[in-house]
Amino acid sequence: MIEYKNAFIPAFKVLADSKKKYIVATGGRGSGKSEQLARILLGKNRDKYYYNSNSLCSRKIQDSIELSVHSLLSRLIYTFNALDFTITTKEIKNTINKTKFVFKGLKDDTALASLKSLDNVLICWVEEAQAITDRDIDILIPTIRGNDILKKTPQFYFSYNRMMQSDPIHKYLLKRIDYQKDLMFEDNDGKIYEWSYFSGKDIDMIEINYNGNPFFPETLRQEMLICKENDYEKYLWIWKNQPFTQDINSLIKRHFIQKSINK
């Protein structure tokens, strides 16, 4: 992992250390999931185990490089003066470890078929994975094969904020989970940060929201409070990672009833 002062979210340590096939961060806005995974993968690309390999960064719709995590990875590289990385408009390479980030979408069959041309992919990160379909999953997972000669298998990183109960990626991953534990961290000021950890034979997964992020910025906090006050359903989805369900509608009704009572 790319380490830098006062920006490590404790919940992500288990993902940084994981050797399992599926490594997952799900949660709402302000959880830090994208930046933390980006830091983890930059660190992996410096690791000798991944020497001369590729890291595929993907999402459902990626019509241009601007719609990828290229800008996030580049910002971290520039911010921390990681001189062993070189950045072009299409790729990011580690000049010492000979690793490379490549960026491709999963928009249609043509895009999915193009993945077959990628060789020696040991890391595959799908951002905004709530948007991918069952077909995407069925094609993506077996297509990314790793390095058969060195017997190195790929790891799949998924990050997403849930949309519906029927999100294919969430259903696919839940089948692999057989253990769950709620965790917390207390900082030096006594403030508590909470998240949930899930695991199975081939998966490590966390669910984390803004209340699990010690570095949740005040500007986002104000946005969150306004959203919570004005559109509770939207708040539950965007900030608390709750998909649209009848249960949420019930919560909304109780919320507004309680607001009326308190006036």
C-alpha positions as CSV (number, residue, x, y, z in Angstrom):
1,M,0.0,0.0,0.0
2,I,1.1,3.6,-0.6
3,E,1.5,4.9,2.9
4,Y,1.1,8.5,3.8
5,K,0.6,10.3,7.0
6,N,-2.9,10.7,8.6
7,A,-4.9,9.1,5.7
8,F,-5.1,5.4,6.5
9,I,-8.6,4.1,7.2
10,P,-8.2,1.1,9.6
11,A,-11.1,-0.9,7.9
12,F,-9.0,-1.4,4.8
13,K,-6.1,-3.1,6.4
14,V,-7.7,-6.5,6.0
15,L,-8.1,-5.8,2.2
16,A,-4.5,-4.6,1.9
17,D,-3.3,-7.9,3.5
18,S,-5.7,-10.3,1.7
19,K,-4.5,-13.1,-0.5
20,K,-8.0,-14.2,-1.5
21,K,-9.5,-14.2,-5.0
22,Y,-12.2,-11.6,-4.3
23,I,-11.4,-8.4,-2.4
24,V,-14.4,-6.1,-1.9
25,A,-15.3,-2.7,-0.6
26,T,-18.9,-1.7,-0.6
27,G,-20.3,1.5,1.0
28,G,-21.8,4.9,0.5
29,R,-20.3,8.2,-0.5
30,G,-17.5,9.5,1.8
31,S,-16.4,6.0,2.9
32,G,-13.0,6.4,1.1
33,K,-13.3,3.1,-0.7
34,S,-12.0,4.3,-4.1
35,E,-9.0,6.1,-2.8
36,Q,-8.0,3.4,-0.4
37,L,-8.2,0.7,-3.0
38,A,-6.2,2.8,-5.4
39,R,-3.5,3.1,-2.7
40,I,-3.5,-0.6,-2.1
41,L,-3.1,-1.3,-5.9
42,L,-0.3,1.2,-6.3
43,G,1.5,-0.7,-3.5
44,K,0.8,-4.0,-5.2
45,N,2.4,-2.7,-8.4
46,R,5.6,-2.1,-6.4
47,D,5.5,-5.7,-5.0
48,K,8.0,-8.2,-6.5
49,Y,5.2,-10.8,-6.6
50,Y,3.5,-8.8,-9.3
51,Y,6.7,-8.2,-11.4
52,N,6.0,-7.6,-15.1
53,S,2.3,-8.1,-14.7
54,N,-0.8,-6.1,-15.7
55,S,-3.5,-4.5,-13.5
56,L,-6.8,-4.1,-15.3
57,C,-9.0,-1.2,-14.1
58,S,-12.5,-1.4,-15.4
59,R,-16.1,-0.3,-15.0
60,K,-19.3,-0.8,-17.0
61,I,-19.2,2.5,-19.0
62,Q,-15.7,3.8,-19.8
63,D,-16.0,5.6,-23.2
64,S,-12.9,7.7,-22.4
65,I,-9.9,7.6,-20.0
66,E,-11.5,10.5,-18.1
67,L,-14.3,8.1,-17.0
68,S,-11.8,5.6,-15.5
69,V,-9.8,5.6,-12.2
70,H,-6.8,6.8,-14.2
71,S,-7.1,10.3,-12.8
72,L,-7.4,9.0,-9.2
73,L,-4.3,6.9,-9.5
74,S,-2.4,9.8,-11.2
75,R,-3.4,12.2,-8.5
76,L,-2.0,9.9,-5.8
77,I,1.2,9.4,-7.8
78,Y,1.7,13.1,-8.2
79,T,0.7,13.9,-4.6
80,F,3.2,11.5,-3.1
81,N,5.9,12.1,-5.6
82,A,6.0,8.4,-6.6
83,L,8.8,8.7,-9.1
84,D,8.9,5.0,-10.0
85,F,5.6,5.5,-11.9
86,T,5.2,7.0,-15.3
87,I,1.9,8.2,-16.6
88,T,0.6,8.4,-20.1
89,T,-2.8,9.2,-21.5
90,K,-3.6,5.4,-21.8
91,E,-1.5,3.6,-19.2
92,I,0.4,3.9,-15.9
93,K,3.6,2.0,-15.5
94,N,6.0,1.2,-12.7
95,T,9.4,1.5,-14.3
96,I,11.2,-0.5,-11.6
97,N,8.8,-3.5,-11.2
98,K,7.7,-3.4,-14.9
99,T,4.0,-3.5,-13.9
100,K,1.3,-1.7,-15.8
101,F,-2.2,-0.4,-15.2
102,V,-4.5,-0.7,-18.2
103,F,-8.0,0.8,-18.5
104,K,-10.9,-0.9,-20.3
105,G,-14.7,-0.8,-20.0
106,L,-17.3,-3.6,-20.0
107,K,-19.9,-1.7,-22.1
108,D,-20.8,-4.5,-24.6
109,D,-19.7,-7.8,-26.1
110,T,-17.0,-6.1,-28.2
111,A,-15.5,-4.5,-25.0
112,L,-15.7,-7.8,-23.1
113,A,-14.1,-9.7,-26.0
114,S,-11.2,-7.3,-26.0
115,L,-10.2,-8.5,-22.6
116,K,-9.1,-11.8,-24.1
117,S,-6.1,-10.0,-25.6
118,L,-4.8,-9.0,-22.2
119,D,-2.1,-11.3,-20.8
120,N,-0.7,-11.8,-17.4
121,V,-3.4,-9.9,-15.5
122,L,-2.9,-10.5,-11.8
123,I,-5.2,-7.7,-10.6
124,C,-8.6,-6.7,-11.9
125,W,-10.4,-3.8,-10.2
126,V,-14.0,-3.1,-11.2
127,E,-15.1,0.3,-9.9
128,E,-18.8,1.1,-9.6
129,A,-19.4,-2.6,-9.9
130,Q,-23.1,-2.3,-9.0
131,A,-23.6,-1.5,-12.7
132,I,-22.3,-4.7,-14.2
133,T,-24.6,-7.5,-15.3
134,D,-24.7,-11.3,-14.7
135,R,-23.3,-11.7,-18.2
136,D,-20.4,-9.3,-17.5
137,I,-19.5,-11.3,-14.5
138,D,-19.8,-14.7,-16.3
139,I,-17.4,-13.4,-19.0
140,L,-15.0,-11.4,-16.9
141,I,-14.1,-13.9,-14.2
142,P,-12.9,-16.8,-16.4
143,T,-11.4,-14.4,-19.0
144,I,-8.9,-13.0,-16.5
145,R,-6.6,-15.9,-16.1
146,G,-3.4,-14.6,-14.5
147,N,-0.1,-16.2,-15.3
148,D,-0.4,-19.9,-16.1
149,I,3.3,-20.5,-16.5
150,L,4.1,-19.1,-13.0
151,K,0.9,-20.5,-11.6
152,K,-0.2,-17.1,-10.3
153,T,-3.9,-16.5,-10.2
154,P,-5.6,-13.1,-10.4
155,Q,-7.3,-11.2,-7.7
156,F,-10.6,-9.3,-8.3
157,Y,-11.2,-6.1,-6.5
158,F,-14.8,-4.8,-6.6
159,S,-15.9,-1.4,-5.2
160,Y,-19.5,-0.2,-5.3
161,N,-22.4,1.6,-3.7
162,R,-25.5,-0.7,-3.9
163,M,-28.4,0.3,-6.1
164,M,-31.0,-2.4,-5.9
165,Q,-31.5,-5.6,-3.9
166,S,-31.0,-7.4,-7.2
167,D,-27.5,-6.0,-8.0
168,P,-25.8,-8.9,-9.8
169,I,-22.4,-8.4,-8.3
170,H,-23.7,-8.2,-4.7
171,K,-25.7,-11.4,-5.2
172,Y,-22.7,-13.1,-6.7
173,L,-20.4,-12.2,-3.8
174,L,-22.9,-12.9,-1.0
175,K,-23.0,-16.5,-2.0
176,R,-19.3,-16.8,-1.1
177,I,-19.6,-15.4,2.4
178,D,-19.9,-17.5,5.5
179,Y,-18.7,-15.2,8.3
180,Q,-19.6,-11.7,9.4
181,K,-18.5,-9.4,12.2
182,D,-19.2,-5.8,13.1
183,L,-16.0,-3.9,13.9
184,M,-15.0,-0.5,15.4
185,F,-12.0,1.7,15.9
186,E,-11.6,4.4,18.6
187,D,-9.3,7.3,17.9
188,N,-7.3,9.3,20.5
189,D,-10.2,11.6,21.0
190,G,-12.5,8.8,21.9
191,K,-14.5,9.0,18.6
192,I,-15.8,5.7,17.3
193,Y,-15.7,4.5,13.7
194,E,-17.7,1.5,12.6
195,W,-17.8,-1.0,9.7
196,S,-18.6,-4.6,8.9
197,Y,-16.3,-7.3,7.8
198,F,-17.4,-10.4,5.8
199,S,-15.3,-13.4,4.7
200,G,-15.4,-16.8,3.1
201,K,-13.0,-19.3,1.6
202,D,-12.1,-17.0,-1.3
203,I,-13.4,-13.6,-0.3
204,D,-12.6,-10.7,2.1
205,M,-15.2,-7.9,2.1
206,I,-16.0,-4.8,4.1
207,E,-19.0,-2.6,4.2
208,I,-18.1,0.9,5.2
209,N,-19.9,4.3,5.2
210,Y,-18.9,7.8,6.1
211,N,-19.1,6.9,9.8
212,G,-16.2,4.5,9.3
213,N,-13.9,7.1,7.8
214,P,-11.8,9.1,10.2
215,F,-11.0,11.5,7.4
216,F,-14.5,12.2,6.3
217,P,-14.3,15.9,5.1
218,E,-16.5,18.6,6.6
219,T,-17.7,19.7,3.2
220,L,-19.1,16.2,2.5
221,R,-20.5,16.1,6.0
222,Q,-22.6,19.2,5.3
223,E,-23.8,17.7,2.0
224,M,-24.7,14.5,3.9
225,L,-26.7,16.4,6.5
226,I,-28.6,18.4,3.9
227,C,-29.4,15.2,2.0
228,K,-30.6,13.5,5.2
229,E,-32.9,16.3,6.0
230,N,-34.4,16.9,2.6
231,D,-34.5,13.4,0.9
232,Y,-34.2,10.6,3.3
233,E,-34.5,7.8,0.7
234,K,-31.7,9.4,-1.3
235,Y,-29.6,9.7,1.9
236,L,-30.0,6.0,2.7
237,W,-28.9,5.0,-0.7
238,I,-26.1,7.5,-1.4
239,W,-24.6,7.7,2.1
240,K,-25.6,4.5,3.9
241,N,-25.3,1.9,1.0
242,Q,-28.9,0.8,1.3
243,P,-30.6,-0.4,-1.9
244,F,-34.1,0.7,-2.9
245,T,-36.6,-1.6,-1.1
246,Q,-40.0,-1.5,0.6
247,D,-38.2,-1.5,3.9
248,I,-36.6,1.8,3.0
249,N,-40.0,3.3,2.2
250,S,-41.2,2.2,5.6
251,L,-38.1,3.9,7.2
252,I,-38.9,7.1,5.3
253,K,-42.4,7.2,6.5
254,R,-41.3,6.7,10.1
255,H,-38.7,9.4,9.6
256,F,-41.2,12.0,8.4
257,I,-43.8,11.0,11.0
258,Q,-41.1,11.5,13.7
259,K,-40.1,14.9,12.2
260,S,-43.8,16.0,12.3
261,I,-44.1,14.9,15.9
262,N,-41.0,16.7,16.9
263,K,-42.1,20.0,15.4
